Amino acid sequence: MEYIAIETEFIKLQQFLKFANAVSQGSDAKYFIQEGKVKVNGEVCLQRGKKIIEGDTVEFEGKVYTAVKA
């Protein structure tokens, strides 16, 4: 599990993936999200604008990222 510090109240899923260096470009994140390859809190999420808040977990390509307050 990797902890990703966020400085704001929330961050959108697409931005979170890029911020966590899980993808290199926002367009890559959009593709993976629309293809159902990303889970938020254990459930497949198809919304790239999904708000990720402190404590949420994001699963992508076998890795788990947890949002924590900076």
mmJSON file of the N, C-alpha and C atoms, coordinates in Angstrom:
{"data_MODEL":{"atom_site":{
"group_PDB":["ATOM","ATOM","ATOM","ATOM","ATOM","ATOM","ATOM","ATOM","ATOM","ATOM","ATOM","ATOM","ATOM","ATOM","ATOM","ATOM","ATOM","ATOM","ATOM","ATOM","ATOM","ATOM","ATOM","ATOM","ATOM","ATOM","ATOM","ATOM","ATOM","ATOM","ATOM","ATOM","ATOM","ATOM","ATOM","ATOM","ATOM","ATOM","ATOM","ATOM","ATOM","ATOM","ATOM","ATOM","ATOM","ATOM","ATOM","ATOM","ATOM","ATOM","ATOM","ATOM","ATOM","ATOM","ATOM","ATOM","ATOM","ATOM","ATOM","ATOM","ATOM","ATOM","ATOM","ATOM","ATOM","ATOM","ATOM","ATOM","ATOM","ATOM","ATOM","ATOM","ATOM","ATOM","ATOM","ATOM","ATOM","ATOM","ATOM","ATOM","ATOM","ATOM","ATOM","ATOM","ATOM","ATOM","ATOM","ATOM","ATOM","ATOM","ATOM","ATOM","ATOM","ATOM","ATOM","ATOM","ATOM","ATOM","ATOM","ATOM","ATOM","ATOM","ATOM","ATOM","ATOM","ATOM","ATOM","ATOM","ATOM","ATOM","ATOM","ATOM","ATOM","ATOM","ATOM","ATOM","ATOM","ATOM","ATOM","ATOM","ATOM","ATOM","ATOM","ATOM","ATOM","ATOM","ATOM","ATOM","ATOM","ATOM","ATOM","ATOM","ATOM","ATOM","ATOM","ATOM","ATOM","ATOM","ATOM","ATOM","ATOM","ATOM","ATOM","ATOM","ATOM","ATOM","ATOM","ATOM","ATOM","ATOM","ATOM","ATOM","ATOM","ATOM","ATOM","ATOM","ATOM","ATOM","ATOM","ATOM","ATOM","ATOM","ATOM","ATOM","ATOM","ATOM","ATOM","ATOM","ATOM","ATOM","ATOM","ATOM","ATOM","ATOM","ATOM","ATOM","ATOM","ATOM","ATOM","ATOM","ATOM","ATOM","ATOM","ATOM","ATOM","ATOM","ATOM","ATOM","ATOM","ATOM","ATOM","ATOM","ATOM","ATOM","ATOM","ATOM","ATOM","ATOM","ATOM","ATOM","ATOM","ATOM","ATOM","ATOM","ATOM","ATOM","ATOM","ATOM","ATOM","ATOM"],
"id":[1,2,3,4,5,6,7,8,9,10,11,12,13,14,15,16,17,18,19,20,21,22,23,24,25,26,27,28,29,30,31,32,33,34,35,36,37,38,39,40,41,42,43,44,45,46,47,48,49,50,51,52,53,54,55,56,57,58,59,60,61,62,63,64,65,66,67,68,69,70,71,72,73,74,75,76,77,78,79,80,81,82,83,84,85,86,87,88,89,90,91,92,93,94,95,96,97,98,99,100,101,102,103,104,105,106,107,108,109,110,111,112,113,114,115,116,117,118,119,120,121,122,123,124,125,126,127,128,129,130,131,132,133,134,135,136,137,138,139,140,141,142,143,144,145,146,147,148,149,150,151,152,153,154,155,156,157,158,159,160,161,162,163,164,165,166,167,168,169,170,171,172,173,174,175,176,177,178,179,180,181,182,183,184,185,186,187,188,189,190,191,192,193,194,195,196,197,198,199,200,201,202,203,204,205,206,207,208,209,210],
"type_symbol":["N","C","C","N","C","C","N","C","C","N","C","C","N","C","C","N","C","C","N","C","C","N","C","C","N","C","C","N","C","C","N","C","C","N","C","C","N","C","C","N","C","C","N","C","C","N","C","C","N","C","C","N","C","C","N","C","C","N","C","C","N","C","C","N","C","C","N","C","C","N","C","C","N","C","C","N","C","C","N","C","C","N","C","C","N","C","C","N","C","C","N","C","C","N","C","C","N","C","C","N","C","C","N","C","C","N","C","C","N","C","C","N","C","C","N","C","C","N","C","C","N","C","C","N","C","C","N","C","C","N","C","C","N","C","C","N","C","C","N","C","C","N","C","C","N","C","C","N","C","C","N","C","C","N","C","C","N","C","C","N","C","C","N","C","C","N","C","C","N","C","C","N","C","C","N","C","C","N","C","C","N","C","C","N","C","C","N","C","C","N","C","C","N","C","C","N","C","C","N","C","C","N","C","C","N","C","C","N","C","C"],
"label_atom_id":["N","CA","C","N","CA","C","N","CA","C","N","CA","C","N","CA","C","N","CA","C","N","CA","C","N","CA","C","N","CA","C","N","CA","C","N","CA","C","N","CA","C","N","CA","C","N","CA","C","N","CA","C","N","CA","C","N","CA","C","N","CA","C","N","CA","C","N","CA","C","N","CA","C","N","CA","C","N","CA","C","N","CA","C","N","CA","C","N","CA","C","N","CA","C","N","CA","C","N","CA","C","N","CA","C","N","CA","C","N","CA","C","N","CA","C","N","CA","C","N","CA","C","N","CA","C","N","CA","C","N","CA","C","N","CA","C","N","CA","C","N","CA","C","N","CA","C","N","CA","C","N","CA","C","N","CA","C","N","CA","C","N","CA","C","N","CA","C","N","CA","C","N","CA","C","N","CA","C","N","CA","C","N","CA","C","N","CA","C","N","CA","C","N","CA","C","N","CA","C","N","CA","C","N","CA","C","N","CA","C","N","CA","C","N","CA","C","N","CA","C","N","CA","C","N","CA","C","N","CA","C","N","CA","C","N","CA","C","N","CA","C","N","CA","C"],
"label_alt_id":[null,null,null,null,null,null,null,null,null,null,null,null,null,null,null,null,null,null,null,null,null,null,null,null,null,null,null,null,null,null,null,null,null,null,null,null,null,null,null,null,null,null,null,null,null,null,null,null,null,null,null,null,null,null,null,null,null,null,null,null,null,null,null,null,null,null,null,null,null,null,null,null,null,null,null,null,null,null,null,null,null,null,null,null,null,null,null,null,null,null,null,null,null,null,null,null,null,null,null,null,null,null,null,null,null,null,null,null,null,null,null,null,null,null,null,null,null,null,null,null,null,null,null,null,null,null,null,null,null,null,null,null,null,null,null,null,null,null,null,null,null,null,null,null,null,null,null,null,null,null,null,null,null,null,null,null,null,null,null,null,null,null,null,null,null,null,null,null,null,null,null,null,null,null,null,null,null,null,null,null,null,null,null,null,null,null,null,null,null,null,null,null,null,null,null,null,null,null,null,null,null,null,null,null,null,null,null,null,null,null],
"label_comp_id":["MET","MET","MET","GLU","GLU","GLU","TYR","TYR","TYR","ILE","ILE","ILE","ALA","ALA","ALA","ILE","ILE","ILE","GLU","GLU","GLU","THR","THR","THR","GLU","GLU","GLU","PHE","PHE","PHE","ILE","ILE","ILE","LYS","LYS","LYS","LEU","LEU","LEU","GLN","GLN","GLN","GLN","GLN","GLN","PHE","PHE","PHE","LEU","LEU","LEU","LYS","LYS","LYS","PHE","PHE","PHE","ALA","ALA","ALA","ASN","ASN","ASN","ALA","ALA","ALA","VAL","VAL","VAL","SER","SER","SER","GLN","GLN","GLN","GLY","GLY","GLY","SER","SER","SER","ASP","ASP","ASP","ALA","ALA","ALA","LYS","LYS","LYS","TYR","TYR","TYR","PHE","PHE","PHE","ILE","ILE","ILE","GLN","GLN","GLN","GLU","GLU","GLU","GLY","GLY","GLY","LYS","LYS","LYS","VAL","VAL","VAL","LYS","LYS","LYS","VAL","VAL","VAL","ASN","ASN","ASN","GLY","GLY","GLY","GLU","GLU","GLU","VAL","VAL","VAL","CYS","CYS","CYS","LEU","LEU","LEU","GLN","GLN","GLN","ARG","ARG","ARG","GLY","GLY","GLY","LYS","LYS","LYS","LYS","LYS","LYS","ILE","ILE","ILE","ILE","ILE","ILE","GLU","GLU","GLU","GLY","GLY","GLY","ASP","ASP","ASP","THR","THR","THR","VAL","VAL","VAL","GLU","GLU","GLU","PHE","PHE","PHE","GLU","GLU","GLU","GLY","GLY","GLY","LYS","LYS","LYS","VAL","VAL","VAL","TYR","TYR","TYR","THR","THR","THR","ALA","ALA","ALA","VAL","VAL","VAL","LYS","LYS","LYS","ALA","ALA","ALA"],
"label_asym_id":["A","A","A","A","A","A","A","A","A","A","A","A","A","A","A","A","A","A","A","A","A","A","A","A","A","A","A","A","A","A","A","A","A","A","A","A","A","A","A","A","A","A","A","A","A","A","A","A","A","A","A","A","A","A","A","A","A","A","A","A","A","A","A","A","A","A","A","A","A","A","A","A","A","A","A","A","A","A","A","A","A","A","A","A","A","A","A","A","A","A","A","A","A","A","A","A","A","A","A","A","A","A","A","A","A","A","A","A","A","A","A","A","A","A","A","A","A","A","A","A","A","A","A","A","A","A","A","A","A","A","A","A","A","A","A","A","A","A","A","A","A","A","A","A","A","A","A","A","A","A","A","A","A","A","A","A","A","A","A","A","A","A","A","A","A","A","A","A","A","A","A","A","A","A","A","A","A","A","A","A","A","A","A","A","A","A","A","A","A","A","A","A","A","A","A","A","A","A","A","A","A","A","A","A","A","A","A","A","A","A"],
"label_entity_id":["1","1","1","1","1","1","1","1","1","1","1","1","1","1","1","1","1","1","1","1","1","1","1","1","1","1","1","1","1","1","1","1","1","1","1","1","1","1","1","1","1","1","1","1","1","1","1","1","1","1","1","1","1","1","1","1","1","1","1","1","1","1","1","1","1","1","1","1","1","1","1","1","1","1","1","1","1","1","1","1","1","1","1","1","1","1","1","1","1","1","1","1","1","1","1","1","1","1","1","1","1","1","1","1","1","1","1","1","1","1","1","1","1","1","1","1","1","1","1","1","1","1","1","1","1","1","1","1","1","1","1","1","1","1","1","1","1","1","1","1","1","1","1","1","1","1","1","1","1","1","1","1","1","1","1","1","1","1","1","1","1","1","1","1","1","1","1","1","1","1","1","1","1","1","1","1","1","1","1","1","1","1","1","1","1","1","1","1","1","1","1","1","1","1","1","1","1","1","1","1","1","1","1","1","1","1","1","1","1","1"],
"label_seq_id":[1,1,1,2,2,2,3,3,3,4,4,4,5,5,5,6,6,6,7,7,7,8,8,8,9,9,9,10,10,10,11,11,11,12,12,12,13,13,13,14,14,14,15,15,15,16,16,16,17,17,17,18,18,18,19,19,19,20,20,20,21,21,21,22,22,22,23,23,23,24,24,24,25,25,25,26,26,26,27,27,27,28,28,28,29,29,29,30,30,30,31,31,31,32,32,32,33,33,33,34,34,34,35,35,35,36,36,36,37,37,37,38,38,38,39,39,39,40,40,40,41,41,41,42,42,42,43,43,43,44,44,44,45,45,45,46,46,46,47,47,47,48,48,48,49,49,49,50,50,50,51,51,51,52,52,52,53,53,53,54,54,54,55,55,55,56,56,56,57,57,57,58,58,58,59,59,59,60,60,60,61,61,61,62,62,62,63,63,63,64,64,64,65,65,65,66,66,66,67,67,67,68,68,68,69,69,69,70,70,70],
"pdbx_PDB_ins_code":[null,null,null,null,null,null,null,null,null,null,null,null,null,null,null,null,null,null,null,null,null,null,null,null,null,null,null,null,null,null,null,null,null,null,null,null,null,null,null,null,null,null,null,null,null,null,null,null,null,null,null,null,null,null,null,null,null,null,null,null,null,null,null,null,null,null,null,null,null,null,null,null,null,null,null,null,null,null,null,null,null,null,null,null,null,null,null,null,null,null,null,null,null,null,null,null,null,null,null,null,null,null,null,null,null,null,null,null,null,null,null,null,null,null,null,null,null,null,null,null,null,null,null,null,null,null,null,null,null,null,null,null,null,null,null,null,null,null,null,null,null,null,null,null,null,null,null,null,null,null,null,null,null,null,null,null,null,null,null,null,null,null,null,null,null,null,null,null,null,null,null,null,null,null,null,null,null,null,null,null,null,null,null,null,null,null,null,null,null,null,null,null,null,null,null,null,null,null,null,null,null,null,null,null,null,null,null,null,null,null],
"Cartn_x":[0.844,0.0,0.892,0.502,1.259,0.359,0.888,0.117,0.415,-0.659,-0.532,-1.107,-0.264,-0.695,-1.388,-2.601,-3.332,-3.471,-3.343,-3.349,-4.713,-5.621,-6.944,-7.965,-9.209,-10.274,-10.492,-10.368,-10.526,-9.703,-9.541,-8.873,-9.652,-9.817,-10.556,-9.73,-10.43,-9.778,-8.736,-9.079,-8.144,-6.869,-7.019,-5.863,-5.083,-5.799,-5.155,-4.22,-4.675,-3.835,-2.562,-2.701,-1.528,-0.612,-1.192,-0.44,0.332,-0.249,0.387,1.409,1.584,2.484,2.081,0.783,0.263,0.125,-0.078,-0.152,0.709,1.121,1.98,1.199,-0.016,-0.811,-2.261,-2.947,-4.355,-5.191,-4.79,-5.549,-5.436,-4.29,-4.14,-5.103,-5.193,-6.097,-7.532,-7.915,-9.277,-9.579,-8.659,-8.852,-9.035,-8.124,-8.186,-9.455,-9.871,-11.098,-12.306,-12.401,-13.54,-13.58,-12.435,-12.367,-12.647,-12.905,-13.235,-12.041,-10.869,-9.643,-9.201,-10.039,-9.705,-10.808,-10.401,-11.362,-11.156,-12.256,-12.225,-12.954,-12.256,-12.81,-13.387,-12.687,-13.055,-14.07,-14.597,-15.598,-15.085,-15.385,-14.996,-15.643,-14.858,-15.348,-15.147,-16.213,-16.143,-16.197,-16.181,-16.254,-14.866,-14.32,-12.979,-12.998,-14.18,-14.311,-14.678,-14.671,-14.997,-14.081,-14.667,-13.881,-13.224,-11.911,-11.139,-10.822,-11.228,-10.998,-10.091,-9.678,-8.809,-9.412,-8.604,-9.049,-9.504,-9.798,-10.206,-9.023,-9.33,-8.3,-8.598,-7.546,-7.656,-6.777,-7.361,-6.624,-6.452,-5.218,-4.923,-3.69,-3.807,-2.713,-2.006,-2.796,-2.24,-1.674,-1.755,-1.253,-2.431,-2.242,-3.263,-2.692,-3.416,-3.018,-4.062,-3.616,-4.533,-4.285,-5.382,-5.28,-5.192,-4.202,-4.021,-3.846,-4.168,-3.988,-2.515,-2.113,-0.707,-0.429],
"Cartn_y":[-1.173,0.0,1.24,2.188,3.439,4.583,5.449,6.579,7.811,8.46,9.653,10.834,11.802,12.969,13.983,14.344,15.376,16.603,17.77,19.013,19.684,19.229,19.827,18.875,19.327,18.496,17.23,17.366,16.216,16.433,15.351,15.413,14.482,14.867,14.028,12.79,11.685,10.404,10.491,11.116,11.222,11.942,13.009,13.768,12.957,12.21,11.398,10.375,9.703,8.697,9.324,10.502,11.191,11.661,12.21,12.703,11.571,10.37,9.205,8.554,9.107,8.558,7.15,6.856,5.569,5.592,6.784,6.983,8.191,8.269,9.387,10.603,10.372,11.472,11.338,12.469,12.456,11.667,11.68,10.932,9.428,8.981,7.571,7.214,8.079,7.848,7.76,8.66,8.662,7.314,6.812,5.542,4.398,4.285,3.179,3.241,4.439,4.59,4.156,4.63,4.279,2.794,2.141,0.704,-0.149,0.486,-0.239,-0.887,-0.329,-0.915,-0.275,0.611,1.312,1.07,0.754,0.571,1.649,2.142,3.088,2.426,2.291,1.634,0.258,-0.482,-1.856,-2.044,-0.956,-1.051,-0.385,-0.995,-0.412,0.96,1.944,3.311,3.754,4.207,4.674,6.197,6.874,8.337,8.929,9.561,10.135,11.352,11.961,13.111,12.741,11.449,10.971,11.655,12.191,12.887,11.874,11.956,11.11,11.948,11.436,12.162,11.342,11.961,11.29,9.948,8.898,7.567,6.688,7.294,6.502,5.694,4.508,3.697,3.583,3.616,3.489,2.31,1.361,0.192,0.3,0.089,0.162,-0.673,-1.569,-2.442,-3.135,-3.687,-4.46,-3.65,-2.347,-1.484,-0.811,-0.548,0.13,1.445,2.517,3.853,4.362,4.922,5.469,6.968,7.73,9.183,9.548,10.357,10.855,12.373,13.031,14.473,14.815,15.846,16.295,17.029],
"Cartn_z":[0.0,0.0,0.0,-0.794,-0.895,-0.436,0.403,0.908,0.063,-0.38,-1.208,-0.426,-0.12,0.653,-0.249,0.141,-0.601,0.294,-0.296,0.477,0.501,-0.345,-0.416,0.198,0.299,0.878,0.049,-1.273,-2.162,-3.422,-4.188,-5.484,-6.411,-7.637,-8.584,-8.935,-9.178,-9.427,-10.537,-11.646,-12.767,-12.329,-11.571,-11.082,-10.051,-9.224,-8.19,-8.819,-9.874,-10.54,-11.096,-11.66,-12.2,-11.064,-10.01,-8.861,-8.181,-8.174,-7.55,-8.476,-9.667,-10.691,-11.134,-11.032,-11.497,-13.021,-13.579,-15.032,-15.377,-16.636,-17.02,-17.51,-18.02,-18.563,-18.11,-18.048,-17.691,-18.675,-19.941,-20.949,-20.708,-20.177,-19.821,-18.695,-17.698,-16.575,-17.07,-17.95,-18.503,-19.159,-19.956,-20.647,-19.647,-18.673,-17.712,-16.867,-16.496,-15.705,-16.531,-17.768,-18.627,-18.957,-18.938,-19.222,-17.976,-16.844,-15.622,-14.95,-15.145,-14.594,-13.281,-12.74,-11.502,-10.474,-9.251,-8.166,-7.12,-6.585,-5.469,-4.305,-3.203,-2.015,-2.34,-3.207,-3.521,-4.629,-5.182,-6.242,-7.522,-8.663,-9.947,-10.065,-10.475,-10.619,-12.064,-12.691,-14.082,-14.178,-13.039,-13.014,-12.809,-13.839,-13.68,-12.764,-12.584,-11.695,-10.273,-9.955,-8.607,-7.599,-6.538,-5.526,-4.591,-4.503,-3.606,-2.376,-1.208,0.037,0.949,2.039,3.0,3.411,3.368,3.767,2.612,1.453,0.289,-0.234,-0.767,-1.401,-2.882,-3.672,-5.125,-5.532,-6.264,-6.738,-8.248,-8.699,-10.128,-10.43,-11.37,-11.815,-10.645,-9.736,-8.643,-7.486,-7.554,-6.482,-5.787,-4.505,-3.723,-3.213,-3.46,-3.026,-2.034,-0.945,0.053,0.182,0.12,0.254,1.735,2.068,3.43,3.384,4.475,4.551,4.669,3.934,3.967,5.253],
"occupancy":[1.0,1.0,1.0,1.0,1.0,1.0,1.0,1.0,1.0,1.0,1.0,1.0,1.0,1.0,1.0,1.0,1.0,1.0,1.0,1.0,1.0,1.0,1.0,1.0,1.0,1.0,1.0,1.0,1.0,1.0,1.0,1.0,1.0,1.0,1.0,1.0,1.0,1.0,1.0,1.0,1.0,1.0,1.0,1.0,1.0,1.0,1.0,1.0,1.0,1.0,1.0,1.0,1.0,1.0,1.0,1.0,1.0,1.0,1.0,1.0,1.0,1.0,1.0,1.0,1.0,1.0,1.0,1.0,1.0,1.0,1.0,1.0,1.0,1.0,1.0,1.0,1.0,1.0,1.0,1.0,1.0,1.0,1.0,1.0,1.0,1.0,1.0,1.0,1.0,1.0,1.0,1.0,1.0,1.0,1.0,1.0,1.0,1.0,1.0,1.0,1.0,1.0,1.0,1.0,1.0,1.0,1.0,1.0,1.0,1.0,1.0,1.0,1.0,1.0,1.0,1.0,1.0,1.0,1.0,1.0,1.0,1.0,1.0,1.0,1.0,1.0,1.0,1.0,1.0,1.0,1.0,1.0,1.0,1.0,1.0,1.0,1.0,1.0,1.0,1.0,1.0,1.0,1.0,1.0,1.0,1.0,1.0,1.0,1.0,1.0,1.0,1.0,1.0,1.0,1.0,1.0,1.0,1.0,1.0,1.0,1.0,1.0,1.0,1.0,1.0,1.0,1.0,1.0,1.0,1.0,1.0,1.0,1.0,1.0,1.0,1.0,1.0,1.0,1.0,1.0,1.0,1.0,1.0,1.0,1.0,1.0,1.0,1.0,1.0,1.0,1.0,1.0,1.0,1.0,1.0,1.0,1.0,1.0,1.0,1.0,1.0,1.0,1.0,1.0,1.0,1.0,1.0,1.0,1.0,1.0],
"B_iso_or_equiv":[0.0,0.0,0.0,0.0,0.0,0.0,0.0,0.0,0.0,0.0,0.0,0.0,0.0,0.0,0.0,0.0,0.0,0.0,0.0,0.0,0.0,0.0,0.0,0.0,0.0,0.0,0.0,0.0,0.0,0.0,0.0,0.0,0.0,0.0,0.0,0.0,0.0,0.0,0.0,0.0,0.0,0.0,0.0,0.0,0.0,0.0,0.0,0.0,0.0,0.0,0.0,0.0,0.0,0.0,0.0,0.0,0.0,0.0,0.0,0.0,0.0,0.0,0.0,0.0,0.0,0.0,0.0,0.0,0.0,0.0,0.0,0.0,0.0,0.0,0.0,0.0,0.0,0.0,0.0,0.0,0.0,0.0,0.0,0.0,0.0,0.0,0.0,0.0,0.0,0.0,0.0,0.0,0.0,0.0,0.0,0.0,0.0,0.0,0.0,0.0,0.0,0.0,0.0,0.0,0.0,0.0,0.0,0.0,0.0,0.0,0.0,0.0,0.0,0.0,0.0,0.0,0.0,0.0,0.0,0.0,0.0,0.0,0.0,0.0,0.0,0.0,0.0,0.0,0.0,0.0,0.0,0.0,0.0,0.0,0.0,0.0,0.0,0.0,0.0,0.0,0.0,0.0,0.0,0.0,0.0,0.0,0.0,0.0,0.0,0.0,0.0,0.0,0.0,0.0,0.0,0.0,0.0,0.0,0.0,0.0,0.0,0.0,0.0,0.0,0.0,0.0,0.0,0.0,0.0,0.0,0.0,0.0,0.0,0.0,0.0,0.0,0.0,0.0,0.0,0.0,0.0,0.0,0.0,0.0,0.0,0.0,0.0,0.0,0.0,0.0,0.0,0.0,0.0,0.0,0.0,0.0,0.0,0.0,0.0,0.0,0.0,0.0,0.0,0.0,0.0,0.0,0.0,0.0,0.0,0.0],
"pdbx_formal_charge":[null,null,null,null,null,null,null,null,null,null,null,null,null,null,null,null,null,null,null,null,null,null,null,null,null,null,null,null,null,null,null,null,null,null,null,null,null,null,null,null,null,null,null,null,null,null,null,null,null,null,null,null,null,null,null,null,null,null,null,null,null,null,null,null,null,null,null,null,null,null,null,null,null,null,null,null,null,null,null,null,null,null,null,null,null,null,null,null,null,null,null,null,null,null,null,null,null,null,null,null,null,null,null,null,null,null,null,null,null,null,null,null,null,null,null,null,null,null,null,null,null,null,null,null,null,null,null,null,null,null,null,null,null,null,null,null,null,null,null,null,null,null,null,null,null,null,null,null,null,null,null,null,null,null,null,null,null,null,null,null,null,null,null,null,null,null,null,null,null,null,null,null,null,null,null,null,null,null,null,null,null,null,null,null,null,null,null,null,null,null,null,null,null,null,null,null,null,null,null,null,null,null,null,null,null,null,null,null,null,null],
"auth_seq_id":[1,1,1,2,2,2,3,3,3,4,4,4,5,5,5,6,6,6,7,7,7,8,8,8,9,9,9,10,10,10,11,11,11,12,12,12,13,13,13,14,14,14,15,15,15,16,16,16,17,17,17,18,18,18,19,19,19,20,20,20,21,21,21,22,22,22,23,23,23,24,24,24,25,25,25,26,26,26,27,27,27,28,28,28,29,29,29,30,30,30,31,31,31,32,32,32,33,33,33,34,34,34,35,35,35,36,36,36,37,37,37,38,38,38,39,39,39,40,40,40,41,41,41,42,42,42,43,43,43,44,44,44,45,45,45,46,46,46,47,47,47,48,48,48,49,49,49,50,50,50,51,51,51,52,52,52,53,53,53,54,54,54,55,55,55,56,56,56,57,57,57,58,58,58,59,59,59,60,60,60,61,61,61,62,62,62,63,63,63,64,64,64,65,65,65,66,66,66,67,67,67,68,68,68,69,69,69,70,70,70],
"auth_comp_id":["MET","MET","MET","GLU","GLU","GLU","TYR","TYR","TYR","ILE","ILE","ILE","ALA","ALA","ALA","ILE","ILE","ILE","GLU","GLU","GLU","THR","THR","THR","GLU","GLU","GLU","PHE","PHE","PHE","ILE","ILE","ILE","LYS","LYS","LYS","LEU","LEU","LEU","GLN","GLN","GLN","GLN","GLN","GLN","PHE","PHE","PHE","LEU","LEU","LEU","LYS","LYS","LYS","PHE","PHE","PHE","ALA","ALA","ALA","ASN","ASN","ASN","ALA","ALA","ALA","VAL","VAL","VAL","SER","SER","SER","GLN","GLN","GLN","GLY","GLY","GLY","SER","SER","SER","ASP","ASP","ASP","ALA","ALA","ALA","LYS","LYS","LYS","TYR","TYR","TYR","PHE","PHE","PHE","ILE","ILE","ILE","GLN","GLN","GLN","GLU","GLU","GLU","GLY","GLY","GLY","LYS","LYS","LYS","VAL","VAL","VAL","LYS","LYS","LYS","VAL","VAL","VAL","ASN","ASN","ASN","GLY","GLY","GLY","GLU","GLU","GLU","VAL","VAL","VAL","CYS","CYS","CYS","LEU","LEU","LEU","GLN","GLN","GLN","ARG","ARG","ARG","GLY","GLY","GLY","LYS","LYS","LYS","LYS","LYS","LYS","ILE","ILE","ILE","ILE","ILE","ILE","GLU","GLU","GLU","GLY","GLY","GLY","ASP","ASP","ASP","THR","THR","THR","VAL","VAL","VAL","GLU","GLU","GLU","PHE","PHE","PHE","GLU","GLU","GLU","GLY","GLY","GLY","LYS","LYS","LYS","VAL","VAL","VAL","TYR","TYR","TYR","THR","THR","THR","ALA","ALA","ALA","VAL","VAL","VAL","LYS","LYS","LYS","ALA","ALA","ALA"],
"auth_asym_id":["A","A","A","A","A","A","A","A","A","A","A","A","A","A","A","A","A","A","A","A","A","A","A","A","A","A","A","A","A","A","A","A","A","A","A","A","A","A","A","A","A","A","A","A","A","A","A","A","A","A","A","A","A","A","A","A","A","A","A","A","A","A","A","A","A","A","A","A","A","A","A","A","A","A","A","A","A","A","A","A","A","A","A","A","A","A","A","A","A","A","A","A","A","A","A","A","A","A","A","A","A","A","A","A","A","A","A","A","A","A","A","A","A","A","A","A","A","A","A","A","A","A","A","A","A","A","A","A","A","A","A","A","A","A","A","A","A","A","A","A","A","A","A","A","A","A","A","A","A","A","A","A","A","A","A","A","A","A","A","A","A","A","A","A","A","A","A","A","A","A","A","A","A","A","A","A","A","A","A","A","A","A","A","A","A","A","A","A","A","A","A","A","A","A","A","A","A","A","A","A","A","A","A","A","A","A","A","A","A","A"],
"auth_atom_id":["N","CA","C","N","CA","C","N","CA","C","N","CA","C","N","CA","C","N","CA","C","N","CA","C","N","CA","C","N","CA","C","N","CA","C","N","CA","C","N","CA","C","N","CA","C","N","CA","C","N","CA","C","N","CA","C","N","CA","C","N","CA","C","N","CA","C","N","CA","C","N","CA","C","N","CA","C","N","CA","C","N","CA","C","N","CA","C","N","CA","C","N","CA","C","N","CA","C","N","CA","C","N","CA","C","N","CA","C","N","CA","C","N","CA","C","N","CA","C","N","CA","C","N","CA","C","N","CA","C","N","CA","C","N","CA","C","N","CA","C","N","CA","C","N","CA","C","N","CA","C","N","CA","C","N","CA","C","N","CA","C","N","CA","C","N","CA","C","N","CA","C","N","CA","C","N","CA","C","N","CA","C","N","CA","C","N","CA","C","N","CA","C","N","CA","C","N","CA","C","N","CA","C","N","CA","C","N","CA","C","N","CA","C","N","CA","C","N","CA","C","N","CA","C","N","CA","C","N","CA","C","N","CA","C","N","CA","C","N","CA","C","N","CA","C"],
"pdbx_PDB_model_num":[1,1,1,1,1,1,1,1,1,1,1,1,1,1,1,1,1,1,1,1,1,1,1,1,1,1,1,1,1,1,1,1,1,1,1,1,1,1,1,1,1,1,1,1,1,1,1,1,1,1,1,1,1,1,1,1,1,1,1,1,1,1,1,1,1,1,1,1,1,1,1,1,1,1,1,1,1,1,1,1,1,1,1,1,1,1,1,1,1,1,1,1,1,1,1,1,1,1,1,1,1,1,1,1,1,1,1,1,1,1,1,1,1,1,1,1,1,1,1,1,1,1,1,1,1,1,1,1,1,1,1,1,1,1,1,1,1,1,1,1,1,1,1,1,1,1,1,1,1,1,1,1,1,1,1,1,1,1,1,1,1,1,1,1,1,1,1,1,1,1,1,1,1,1,1,1,1,1,1,1,1,1,1,1,1,1,1,1,1,1,1,1,1,1,1,1,1,1,1,1,1,1,1,1,1,1,1,1,1,1]
}}}
